Amino acid sequence: MLRNLLTLTLLLAVSIVFGQEGTLRGVVKSDADGNGVPFAKVVVMGAEKFASTDVDGLYSIPKIPVGTYTVRITASQFTDFTKEITIIEGKITTLNVELETGKQLDVIEVVHEDKDRKIDPRTSVVKITPKDILRVPVTGGVSDIAGYFQTVPGVVSTGDQGGQVYVRGGTPIQNKILLDGMTIYNPFHSIGFFSVFETDLIKSADIYTGGFNAKYGGRISSIMDITYRDGNAKRFAGAVGISPFTSNLLLEGPISKANNISFVVSGKASLLEQTSKALYPYINQDENGVTQGLPFNFWDLYGKVTVQGNAANKISFFGFSFNDNVTYQAVSNLNWKSFGGGSNFIFVPENSELFMKGRLNFSSYDIALEEENLEPRTSGIFGGELAFDFTYYLARKTKLDYGFGFSYFRTEFQTFNEVNRKIEQNDNTIEAGAYVSYRYVSKSKRLILEPSFRFQAYSSVGQVTAEPRFAGKFNITDIWRVKVAGGFYTQNFTSTTSDQDVVNLFYGFITAPSNIPSDFQLQNSSEIQIKNGLQKAWHGVGGIEIDLSKTLKLNLEGYYKFFNQLTNVNRNKIYEDNAENSQIDDVFKKDFIIENGRAWGGDIVLTFKTKHLYIWTAYSLGKVVRWDGFDEYAPVFDRRHNVNLIATYTFGKNESWEITSRWNLGTGLPFKQTVGVYEQPVINNIDDDYVAGNANELTFIYENGNNGRLPTYHRLDLNVKKTLSFENNKNLKIEFIAGVTNVYSRNNIFYVNRVTNEKVHQLPIMPSLAVNFKF
């Protein structure tokens, strides 16, 4: 059946070119490593036709009038390429190119970015390159996308410890993180500025903070779509790095040049627990003043083999293992592990303007949290996916994207609520999804419309959802643009947390729960019937882009998210859900309850970029509220004001010196305050003297909502990097990175022990020196 469906899809997509026109298509690669060059500009001189390559270096320009033209291809950090080609009526002309590495003028890069902004809606999306990641000061001399992600407008982080990020009112479980199309269930390590991703392998990363189109399903808040490059197909290469925080190794090269087979492997491991005792003895001392070190331990492994076929066709096989273990001072022990693997392929039929991409993968994730005097919480998820994506290019940058996929999930979960009632759920489920997205670009290129539609089938609840989405942009002038985006979103997965945590450390995965109340009371006292435990949301986003000059850009966005159905662990459960308690209200016996919520706010981003100086400033205003059927409350990630200021300056011969800095300010996060404490007697035998006995336990009484606020968070990080190059070996580079984390040693609260009032802070001032060798 699947084979017939693919055959039918290919037949429907076969190009029939009418009139005196033809098509130019191909792939643009780098001569240095054989990888596709993303976002290169392909211009057919004289025909007023152009295109940008996608993340794999693919491009297609249809409906070019018959004739002979000069094609010019440009890309940042590559020399220009020109070649004369002939377009034949009704034929597809293939031009595959390898660009030579070399200096490219910054002004060319700026012009390319301006063109992309005018024909791409780009609402609530940040497109990231490795160069962007390196502009953010690195902690311990190690660049990481986790540091960049925390600077994205609308993103709230719990800080150095915990590794949790919240995007425009959504929780971490509502963020979908993709690596080459595969879901990564926990992308961030417990020490918050390190992720599981290898920066040197990242080819591109798109972060959608809302209003994303129908290509992405299964999440209701945000998407981070990361693409890795392939291994070097030209020569053996690698990188070695060492710092007080981590050590890392990357190796790559050709397995068979004749057959275009390459490999890449990477690994990194934390060193903090060992090095911090000697380098940072003032951190994490016990009551006797003895340094305990920073107990953050993680290690990551990744490997990939790629087989390049003729032209743009290729197939890759990959696998990974990510692991994390940490003991939080006076809090808990947290450990998780993740592993998986799969295959991706690209197929370009010879006589069609269709590009087809597919993936088959699986991944597993297990997490456990152990806290003193509390039962452990555990969760696990195993998922597998088979999916296909198709792109069909039309005239004037107009294109049609569509695809479908099937997924299988197994979840295991166990936790305990505030009255120590055990909540457990184990499920198997199958999902299927299909989408279509059409981008229309008017002849004047002033109006861009991108309607899309997704169907998502959830077997666990027996429902198929129809999810309309829309994005659009209007170029008022060459320097003023307005944009909008929005749509309906659903997801099957739910996470549960303890409301007593000032900072949530544990996020377990479950499918849409069935043990929920049959109705839900809204704030206006009306009731609605609940059919299932799916989470649902509506997004609305609008904004303005202004090119104040060639070097100064301004972006303003406002957003509103209505989470019309959320599921959460029932903290009010005191009875078992059985026949004996059939007369008890559902809110006192169901494992989960229904909530809804709203998030709204806006972002202002100002970017200044010259050849040597880069300044990026972002201010975010946000508010998040939840309604649980009884009370309206602010969740623990409701940060009202957030400011990020990033500055990068390069100087010296060949720009070998670089200074980067980041200052971040965030107003206090809410938490549930203690309103009373009493001693609860512990009676083991009938003869125990519970009046005079001393075996009593402290019991805390909490307020209904999170009305308390932690102090304002702010911190300055600074890096200086020197790069040494060698004339006799252009591939060899040595980088020395000196940095200071938390320059003025601000005491930012992370956790307060309710019993002892002991305060645990985020990281204090931490100088570091790192060395990276690239060959």
Secondary structure, 3 states (H helix, E strand, C coil): CHHHHHHHHHHHCCCCCCCCEEEEEEEEEECCCCCECCCCEEEEECCCEEEECCCCCEEEEEEEECEEEEEEEECCCECCEEEEEEECCCCEEECCEEECECCCCHHHHHHHHHHHHHHCCCCCEEEECHHHHHCCCCECCECCHHHHHCCCCCEEECCCECCCEEECCECHHHEEEEECCEECCCCECCECCCECCCHHHEEEEEEECCCCCCCCCCCCCEEEEEEECCCCCCCCEEEEEECCCEEEEEEEEEEECCCCEEEEEEEEEECHHHHHHHHCCCCCECCCCCECCCCEEEEEEEEEEEEECCCCCEEEEEEEEEEEEEEECCCEEEEEEEEEEEEEEEECCCCCCEEEEEEEEEEEEEEEEEECCCCCEEEEEEEEEEEEEEEEECHHHCEEEEEEEEEEEEEEEEEECCCCCEEEEEEEEEEEEEEEEEEEECCCCCEEEEEEEEEEEECCCCEEEEEEEEEEEEECCCCEEEEEEEEEEEECCECCCCCCCCCCCCCCCECCCCCCCCEEECCCCCEEECCCCCEEEEEEEEEEEEECCCCEEEEEEEEEEEEEEEEEECCCCCCCCCHHHCCCCHHHCCCEEEEEEEEEEEEEEEEEECCCEEEEEEEEEEEEEEECCCCEECCCCCCCEEEEEEEEEEECHHHCEEEEEEEEEECCCEECCEEEEEEECCCCCCCCCCCCCCCCEEEEEECCCCCEECCCEEEEEEEEEEEEEECCEEEEEEEEEEEEECCCCCCCEEEECCCCCCEEECCCCEEEEEEEEEC
